[in-house]
Amino acid sequence: MTESPAQKQWQFDIIVSDGFVLTELAAVVDPIRIANRVTTRPLFQWTYRSEKGGMIASQSESFVQTEPFAVKPEADYLFVIGNSNPDAEGLSLGNLVSQYTHRDTKVFLLAEAASRYIRDRGDKATHLATHWENQDILREQIGLFEADSSLATVDGQVVTCAGMCATFDLVLTVMKEHLTSANLMTIANILLHERIRDFSSRQPNGSARHLGAGDRDLDMCLEIMQANIEDPLPISELVRVLGISSRSLERKFRAHLGTTPNTYYRELRLTRANNLLLNTNMSVGDIGLACGFVSGFSSLYKSFFGMTPAAMRNQRRLGK
């Protein structure tokens, strides 16, 4: 814990734009609020900000009242909340971020805000973090991009982050600088947050661990599937790598996930394809190939989502 002046309060500026992710906003504000309750005096304060100020709506139709961007930022920490639309104009904040970092503010860019920062940096953006769901989109938008699968990475004064519930870990890590270990543990316990993950922790993508399966072979299988979307492996190759029988693998999938290995793998690839369809300008054919469907992609997509890829993309563009 760093000693601070008797009257020092640490200021968080929290930037939101229309369609912001409510989970991430709560993950910043609730630890701050709880910290102020459990310490001897309030150590933290926060201000919601947007470009013009006023009421801003989240994707889930919750609203926050915001102040306009500060002319001369004085915050100790800036958090930019992710957005359901990675192309949202409110996430393009390069100049504003520079104003904060110039004043030694630590800047945290969450999920889509991190993606925008990475995209704007172009070939300078190597091994920066964003939510795993955004990584394929970035590869299509800026070409080669070596994504970092960790929760967060530090780029000078800027921290790019996966966002979502990992935001709790980020905020609690920030608070380590200003709270006693006992207070920090109390806050984590109130949040029912079992442990504070460090920035290098991997994002829990494609693993059975967070599904409560607790099966080593199944966990490894899901990770292999996740890593082989464009060139899917035959189930025969998967069981060879795992060193188990096809029958054993199928029993594990049915017991823990209620499906078969083939069905799970196909749905995993279709879900990835849908993400590319709705968030990039790739052609339907290229999306199919990128997700391992050499032929029959449109028919499989329709059987799973209820409409063709072209119809789904058109519906999203019309805002239906």
ABEGO torsion letter per residue (X at the ends): XBBBBAABBBBBBBBBBBGBBAAAAAAAAAAAAAAAAABABBABBBBBBBAAEEBBBBAAGBBBBBBBBBABBABABBBBBBBABAABAAABAAAAAAAAAAAGBBBBBBEAAAAAAAAAAEAABBGBBBBAAAAAAAAAAAEBBBBBABABBBBEABBBBAEEAAAAAAAAAAAAAABBAAAAAAAAAAAGBABBBBAABBBBBGBAAAAGAGBAAAAAAAAAAAABAABBBBAAAAAAAAGBBAAAAAAAAAAAAGBBAAAAAAAAAAAAAAAAAAABABBAAAAAAAAGBABGAAAAAAAAAGBBAAAAAAAAAAGX
